Amino acid sequence: MDAFKTKGITCAQSIEEAVKNADLVISCLFDDTSLLDMIIGEYGVLHCLPEHTCYISTETILPKTVLHIWKSFKENQKQYLPAAILGGPNEVSSGKATLFTSGNSNANQKFEHIFKLFTEQIFYMGDQPDWAMVMKIAMNYTYTANLELFSKLYVFAEKHGIPAEYIQKTLYTVFPLPGYRECINKIHHRNYSPVNFAVTGGNKDLQVFQQAFHDVGAVPRIGQLLGERFASAAKSNLADQDWTAINEVIRKESGLDNHHE
């Protein structure tokens, strides 16, 4: 907490102290379990949030968890806006992130000026509260699957002796979004820092994606392969690297030098 204080951030000793005078509360925790504990636990947000205050969760969680939270807030007559941010720290700090929201159009309109501080696009998905999270999982699944694709393309080109720059420039053309380009660069240079999203976090999110797909009977075959990649990376010295470091797992499997910076 001292690290936050040195940056001029006001810190609270309890959840109640943190939210009691707020008009808007935004959380970004690690997973479903930590979020539910913070919301519904004995001293959680749900029990001390003022009636006029809106709570927004931005975690990547299961759609059914969103519905559970939505029902709990509804029963306690508290305001909840499910939201999901698409983009890493660089996109957020530069105001280039994308935001999906759903279920509470009034709150979306009321706080739109705040969302625009860190987003370039805002999509209100309608009244169904879990739809924002469904979109986040769909887009993140796309991004995660491309970690496999990008790594394989670099390996394929290298096996033929083609300079890696050709792959990078062509991928830039096909994938112009900043988040994709950052991913391409990390794989291109085999340099997995700074860490935007660690292997351990990627493995957690992948499990969320897999469960979400299974819950509706859509078998995520690509995710099964990626699960193996993340598991291998987590058992090696790559666990705390950016999740693009699964490139090293793919290189090793392909018989290429596994040394990286």
RODO-2510 file (C-alpha; in nm, 4 decimals, decimal comma):
residues 261
     n   res          X          Y          Z
     1     m     0,0000     0,0000     0,0000
     2     d     0,2940     0,2326     0,0640
     3     a     0,3844     0,2130    -0,3048
     4     f     0,0448     0,3625    -0,3898
     5     k     0,0734     0,6333    -0,1264
     6     t     0,4052     0,7521    -0,2684
     7     k     0,2234     0,8184    -0,5971
     8     g    -0,0338     1,0380    -0,4252
     9     i    -0,3101     0,7777    -0,4232
    10     t    -0,5517     0,7879    -0,1293
    11     c    -0,5655     0,4465     0,0367
    12     a    -0,8415     0,3030     0,2570
    13     q    -0,8208     0,0487     0,5373
    14     s    -1,1465    -0,1224     0,4448
    15     i    -1,3880    -0,1621     0,1558
    16     e    -1,6474     0,0434     0,3406
    17     e    -1,4050     0,3315     0,3862
    18     a    -1,3118     0,3160     0,0181
    19     v    -1,6679     0,3336    -0,1177
    20     k    -1,8669     0,5355     0,1358
    21     n    -1,8269     0,8732    -0,0389
    22     a    -1,7930     0,7515    -0,3971
    23     d    -2,0318     0,8084    -0,6869
    24     l    -1,8631     0,5389    -0,8897
    25     v    -1,6661     0,2296    -0,7814
    26     i    -1,4616     0,0297    -1,0331
    27     s    -1,2890    -0,2994    -0,9535
    28     c    -1,0304    -0,4975    -1,1478
    29     l    -0,9333    -0,8137    -0,9594
    30     f    -0,7782    -1,1422    -1,0711
    31     d    -1,0605    -1,3942    -1,1020
    32     d    -1,4187    -1,4921    -1,0195
    33     t    -1,3341    -1,6108    -0,6676
    34     s    -1,1525    -1,2956    -0,5564
    35     l    -1,4248    -1,0780    -0,7099
    36     l    -1,7127    -1,2612    -0,5413
    37     d    -1,5318    -1,2479    -0,2081
    38     m    -1,4827    -0,8730    -0,2451
    39     i    -1,8475    -0,8167    -0,3417
    40     i    -2,0512    -1,0673    -0,1444
    41     g    -1,8132    -1,1450     0,1430
    42     e    -1,8983    -1,0485     0,4992
    43     y    -1,7432    -0,7016     0,4577
    44     g    -1,7978    -0,6806     0,0834
    45     v    -1,9068    -0,4026    -0,1472
    46     l    -2,2659    -0,5210    -0,1634
    47     h    -2,3143    -0,4613     0,2105
    48     c    -2,1703    -0,1098     0,2279
    49     l    -2,2224     0,0486    -0,1143
    50     p    -2,4398     0,3632    -0,0864
    51     e    -2,7682     0,3492    -0,2797
    52     h    -2,6664     0,6314    -0,5154
    53     t    -2,3282     0,4721    -0,5974
    54     c    -2,2763     0,2632    -0,9094
    55     y    -2,0447    -0,0361    -0,9005
    56     i    -1,8618    -0,1506    -1,2142
    57     s    -1,6638    -0,4735    -1,2432
    58     t    -1,4078    -0,4928    -1,5255
    59     e    -1,2586    -0,8352    -1,4534
    60     t    -1,2525    -1,1143    -1,7115
    61     i    -1,4957    -1,3566    -1,5480
    62     l    -1,7569    -1,6128    -1,6453
    63     p    -2,0848    -1,4783    -1,7875
    64     k    -2,2726    -1,6833    -1,5272
    65     t    -2,0747    -1,5019    -1,2539
    66     v    -2,1925    -1,1705    -1,3992
    67     l    -2,5528    -1,2938    -1,3798
    68     h    -2,5001    -1,4034    -1,0188
    69     i    -2,3647    -1,0593    -0,9237
    70     w    -2,6425    -0,8874    -1,1180
    71     k    -2,9085    -1,0844    -0,9282
    72     s    -2,7444    -1,0074    -0,5908
    73     f    -2,7351    -0,6329    -0,6633
    74     k    -3,0925    -0,6373    -0,7893
    75     e    -3,2143    -0,8100    -0,4728
    76     n    -3,0329    -0,5508    -0,2591
    77     q    -3,1525    -0,2574    -0,4747
    78     k    -2,7959    -0,1528    -0,5583
    79     q    -2,6588    -0,0281    -0,8907
    80     y    -2,4324    -0,2524    -1,0989
    81     l    -2,2939    -0,2002    -1,4494
    82     p    -2,1192    -0,5063    -1,5978
    83     a    -1,8292    -0,3870    -1,8130
    84     a    -1,5267    -0,5346    -1,9845
    85     i    -1,2142    -0,3556    -2,1056
    86     l    -1,0438    -0,4769    -2,4207
    87     g    -0,6825    -0,3619    -2,4222
    88     g    -0,3689    -0,3743    -2,2107
    89     p    -0,2032    -0,1093    -1,9916
    90     n    -0,0646     0,0788    -2,2923
    91     e    -0,4048     0,1055    -2,4597
    92     v    -0,5731     0,2165    -2,1366
    93     s    -0,3116     0,4793    -2,0474
    94     s    -0,3216     0,6217    -2,4013
    95     g    -0,7030     0,6264    -2,4157
    96     k    -0,7147     0,3628    -2,6925
    97     a    -0,8960     0,0793    -2,5108
    98     t    -1,2368    -0,0595    -2,6062
    99     l    -1,5155    -0,0936    -2,3488
   100     f    -1,8149    -0,3269    -2,3581
   101     t    -2,1008    -0,2584    -2,1164
   102     s    -2,4460    -0,4082    -2,0749
   103     g    -2,7497    -0,4310    -1,8511
   104     n    -2,7647    -0,0728    -1,7182
   105     s    -2,8018     0,1879    -1,9914
   106     n    -2,8604     0,4723    -1,7422
   107     a    -2,5262     0,4126    -1,5721
   108     n    -2,3548     0,3754    -1,9077
   109     q    -2,4814     0,7178    -2,0169
   110     k    -2,4143     0,8814    -1,6810
   111     f    -2,0479     0,7786    -1,6652
   112     e    -1,9671     0,7834    -2,0357
   113     h    -1,7479     1,0937    -1,9895
   114     i    -1,5309     0,8950    -1,7461
   115     f    -1,5083     0,5920    -1,9735
   116     k    -1,3883     0,8171    -2,2557
   117     l    -1,0813     0,9049    -2,0508
   118     f    -0,9340     0,5621    -2,1213
   119     t    -1,1320     0,4281    -2,4175
   120     e    -1,1563     0,4984    -2,7881
   121     q    -1,4692     0,2917    -2,8445
   122     i    -1,7635     0,2120    -2,6156
   123     f    -2,0141    -0,0564    -2,7079
   124     y    -2,3365    -0,0754    -2,5078
   125     m    -2,4575    -0,4316    -2,5637
   126     g    -2,8164    -0,3940    -2,4459
   127     d    -3,0181    -0,5031    -2,1439
   128     q    -2,8839    -0,8578    -2,1070
   129     p    -2,6230    -0,8090    -1,8295
   130     d    -2,3809    -1,0863    -1,9304
   131     w    -2,3448    -0,9833    -2,2964
   132     a    -2,0554    -0,7438    -2,2319
   133     m    -1,8547    -1,0295    -2,0823
   134     v    -1,9489    -1,2646    -2,3662
   135     m    -1,8018    -1,0113    -2,6105
   136     k    -1,4866    -0,9680    -2,4004
   137     i    -1,4292    -1,3430    -2,3889
   138     a    -1,4906    -1,3733    -2,7633
   139     m    -1,2386    -1,0980    -2,8437
   140     n    -0,9798    -1,2168    -2,5909
   141     y    -1,0133    -1,5707    -2,7220
   142     t    -0,9330    -1,4350    -3,0675
   143     y    -0,6280    -1,2529    -2,9352
   144     t    -0,5050    -1,5561    -2,7393
   145     a    -0,5495    -1,7888    -3,0357
   146     n    -0,3320    -1,5559    -3,2438
   147     l    -0,0419    -1,6035    -3,0018
   148     e    -0,0281    -1,9586    -3,1375
   149     l    -0,0716    -1,8413    -3,4969
   150     f     0,1946    -1,5674    -3,4844
   151     s     0,4500    -1,7957    -3,3196
   152     k     0,3913    -2,0722    -3,5751
   153     l     0,4283    -1,8291    -3,8654
   154     y     0,7654    -1,7077    -3,7359
   155     v     0,8827    -2,0672    -3,6892
   156     f     0,7638    -2,1624    -4,0402
   157     a     0,9450    -1,8684    -4,2021
   158     e     1,2625    -1,9305    -4,0022
   159     k     1,2661    -2,2966    -4,1100
   160     h     1,2769    -2,1726    -4,4694
   161     g     1,5453    -1,9149    -4,3969
   162     i     1,3153    -1,6183    -4,4591
   163     p     1,4118    -1,3070    -4,2536
   164     a     1,1649    -1,2496    -3,9693
   165     e     1,1062    -0,8907    -4,0810
   166     y     0,8921    -1,0150    -4,3722
   167     i     0,6538    -1,1873    -4,1324
   168     q     0,6403    -0,8808    -3,9070
   169     k     0,5623    -0,6357    -4,1893
   170     t     0,2982    -0,8620    -4,3406
   171     l     0,1292    -0,9237    -4,0051
   172     y     0,1252    -0,5480    -3,9467
   173     t    -0,0812    -0,5190    -4,2653
   174     v    -0,3256    -0,7924    -4,1659
   175     f    -0,3457    -0,6992    -3,7944
   176     p    -0,3238    -0,3174    -3,7675
   177     l    -0,4640    -0,2795    -3,4139
   178     p    -0,2035    -0,1592    -3,1559
   179     g    -0,2624    -0,4568    -2,9252
   180     y    -0,1864    -0,7028    -3,2025
   181     r     0,1215    -0,5098    -3,3120
   182     e     0,2566    -0,5157    -2,9582
   183     c     0,2050    -0,8929    -2,9506
   184     i     0,3754    -0,9307    -3,2909
   185     n     0,6726    -0,7235    -3,1730
   186     k     0,7250    -0,9310    -2,8594
   187     i     0,7245    -1,2536    -3,0589
   188     h     0,9350    -1,0979    -3,3352
   189     h     1,2108    -0,9845    -3,0959
   190     r     1,1642    -1,2763    -2,8536
   191     n     1,1634    -1,0180    -2,5782
   192     y     0,8679    -1,0657    -2,3440
   193     s     0,8967    -0,7533    -2,1343
   194     p     0,7444    -0,5301    -2,0260
   195     v     0,4820    -0,7743    -1,9037
   196     n     0,1351    -0,6602    -2,0045
   197     f    -0,0258    -0,9895    -1,9076
   198     a     0,1792    -1,2661    -1,7507
   199     v     0,1717    -1,6345    -1,8455
   200     t     0,0012    -1,7126    -1,5132
   201     g    -0,2716    -1,4550    -1,5858
   202     g    -0,3112    -1,5849    -1,9397
   203     n    -0,3534    -1,9370    -1,8091
   204     k    -0,6247    -1,8155    -1,5705
   205     d    -0,8097    -1,6291    -1,8454
   206     l    -0,7874    -1,9283    -2,0766
   207     q    -0,9585    -2,1432    -1,8141
   208     v    -1,2362    -1,8829    -1,7974
   209     f    -1,2702    -1,8917    -2,1770
   210     q    -1,2790    -2,2722    -2,1817
   211     q    -1,5445    -2,2921    -1,9109
   212     a    -1,7564    -2,0205    -2,0737
   213     f    -1,7537    -2,2063    -2,4055
   214     h    -1,8270    -2,5423    -2,2418
   215     d    -2,1183    -2,3877    -2,0507
   216     v    -2,3004    -2,3298    -2,3790
   217     g    -2,1872    -2,6498    -2,5521
   218     a    -1,9259    -2,4901    -2,7797
   219     v    -1,6115    -2,7044    -2,7668
   220     p    -1,3048    -2,4744    -2,7759
   221     r    -1,0446    -2,6976    -2,9464
   222     i    -0,7914    -2,4174    -2,9952
   223     g    -0,8115    -2,3415    -2,6250
   224     q    -0,7202    -2,7001    -2,5395
   225     l    -0,3966    -2,6625    -2,7352
   226     l    -0,3259    -2,3224    -2,5809
   227     g    -0,3840    -2,4708    -2,2366
   228     e    -0,0951    -2,7077    -2,3029
   229     r     0,1225    -2,4134    -2,4102
   230     f     0,0495    -2,2094    -2,0994
   231     a     0,0964    -2,5119    -1,8724
   232     s     0,4397    -2,5791    -2,0247
   233     a     0,5397    -2,2136    -1,9976
   234     a     0,4188    -2,1937    -1,6364
   235     k     0,6388    -2,4915    -1,5398
   236     s     0,9484    -2,3290    -1,6898
   237     n     1,1300    -2,0019    -1,6291
   238     l     0,8643    -1,8278    -1,8399
   239     a     0,5913    -1,8216    -1,5745
   240     d     0,6365    -1,4513    -1,4932
   241     q     0,7002    -1,3426    -1,8529
   242     d     0,4424    -1,1836    -2,0818
   243     w     0,1996    -1,4436    -2,2146
   244     t     0,3467    -1,4044    -2,5634
   245     a     0,6366    -1,6116    -2,4216
   246     i     0,4484    -1,9279    -2,5205
   247     n     0,6399    -1,8571    -2,8429
   248     e     0,9402    -2,0204    -2,6732
   249     v     0,7380    -2,3359    -2,6032
   250     i     0,6382    -2,3513    -2,9701
   251     r     0,9980    -2,2923    -3,0860
   252     k     1,1267    -2,5707    -2,8638
   253     e     0,8599    -2,8091    -2,9906
   254     s     0,9660    -2,7189    -3,3457
   255     g     1,3345    -2,7937    -3,2761
   256     l     1,4562    -2,4337    -3,2804
   257     d     1,6939    -2,2686    -3,0338
   258     n     1,5035    -2,1924    -2,7145
   259     h     1,7336    -1,9163    -2,5881
   260     h     1,5582    -1,5850    -2,5415
   261     e     1,6304    -1,2461    -2,3844
***
